[in-house]
């Protein structure tokens, strides 16, 4: 195992760099992105009214954050697998999933508002966290192992 890491030190280095970028997006989320739900969901939100929201600003900010996480995730997939087909397929999945999640988030926010706090919490979580990469890496690794 250690020999594999030494042989692939460039791959490991790039992977760690890209993971660090994902971590930095999370660390500086307060300053980089407009999201009034950041502090709202950190507090005892079950008893609090919704914060004031600028829907267009929130939509744009969530979109940019999802896009940044997706691009870094796609680069990470390329570094790990060196397979353009995996990256193309993943990009398509990110576009479809991102669109569905953004539409669902805005629809839920506008139509149901405070009645659906938990639904908004979880949809937003998928938009702002790079959760899909945690599913894609093991999935593509398993697929490659089966093909061998």
WOCORKA-V70204 format. One record per residue. N is the residue number from 1. PSI is psi in radians with two decimals (999 if undefined). OMEGA is omega in whole degrees, 0 to 359 (NA if undefined). Layout:
<<N,PSI,OMEGA> <N,PSI,OMEGA>>
//
This chain:
<<1,-0.81,179> <2,-0.63,178> <3,-0.68,178> <4,-0.72,179> <5,-0.72,180> <6,-0.72,179> <7,-0.53,183> <8,0.62,185> <9,-0.56,177> <10,-0.76,178> <11,-0.74,179> <12,-0.75,179> <13,-0.84,178> <14,-0.70,179> <15,-0.80,179> <16,-0.68,177> <17,-0.80,181> <18,-0.66,176> <19,-0.67,176> <20,-0.69,176> <21,-0.74,177> <22,-0.69,178> <23,-0.72,180> <24,-0.63,176> <25,-0.72,179> <26,-0.75,183> <27,-0.70,183> <28,0.43,182> <29,-0.58,181> <30,-0.64,183> <31,-0.47,184> <32,-0.55,191> <33,2.57,173> <34,2.03,177> <35,1.64,180> <36,-0.22,179> <37,-0.21,180> <38,-0.97,180> <39,-0.56,181> <40,-0.83,182> <41,-0.20,175> <42,-0.46,180> <43,-3.00,177> <44,1.30,190> <45,-0.28,182> <46,-0.48,183> <47,0.07,182> <48,2.56,173> <49,2.80,179> <50,2.56,174> <51,2.89,175> <52,2.33,186> <53,2.32,168> <54,1.79,188> <55,-0.73,181> <56,-0.75,178> <57,-0.72,179> <58,-0.79,179> <59,-0.81,180> <60,-0.77,181> <61,-0.78,177> <62,-0.68,179> <63,-0.78,179> <64,-0.75,181> <65,-0.77,178> <66,-0.71,179> <67,-0.82,179> <68,-0.83,178> <69,-0.68,181> <70,-0.77,180> <71,-0.77,178> <72,-0.69,178> <73,-0.71,178> <74,-0.71,176> <75,-0.69,179> <76,-0.73,177> <77,-0.70,179> <78,-0.74,179> <79,-0.73,184> <80,-0.81,189> <81,-0.35,182> <82,0.74,183> <83,1.95,183> <84,-0.51,179> <85,-0.70,177> <86,-0.74,181> <87,-0.74,179> <88,-0.80,180> <89,-0.74,180> <90,-0.68,178> <91,-0.73,177> <92,-0.77,178> <93,-0.75,179> <94,-0.72,180> <95,-0.80,181> <96,-0.88,182> <97,-0.73,179> <98,-0.75,179> <99,-0.82,180> <100,-0.76,181> <101,-0.73,179> <102,-0.77,178> <103,-0.75,179> <104,-0.74,181> <105,-0.88,182> <106,-0.74,179> <107,-0.80,180> <108,-0.73,180> <109,-0.79,183> <110,-0.76,187> <111,-0.70,187> <112,-0.46,175> <113,-2.19,187> <114,-0.31,179> <115,-0.40,187> <116,0.86,182> <117,-0.75,183> <118,-0.65,177> <119,-0.79,177> <120,-0.71,180> <121,-0.83,184> <122,-0.67,177> <123,-0.79,179> <124,-0.66,179> <125,-0.74,178> <126,-0.52,180> <127,-0.67,187> <128,-0.27,179> <129,2.53,178> <130,1.04,184> <131,-0.61,184> <132,-0.55,179> <133,-0.53,177> <134,-0.38,176> <135,-0.67,185> <136,-0.76,184> <137,-0.93,178> <138,-0.60,179> <139,-0.83,179> <140,-0.60,177> <141,-0.79,179> <142,-0.76,179> <143,-0.74,178> <144,-0.63,180> <145,-0.64,179> <146,-0.66,181> <147,-0.43,181> <148,999,NA>>
//
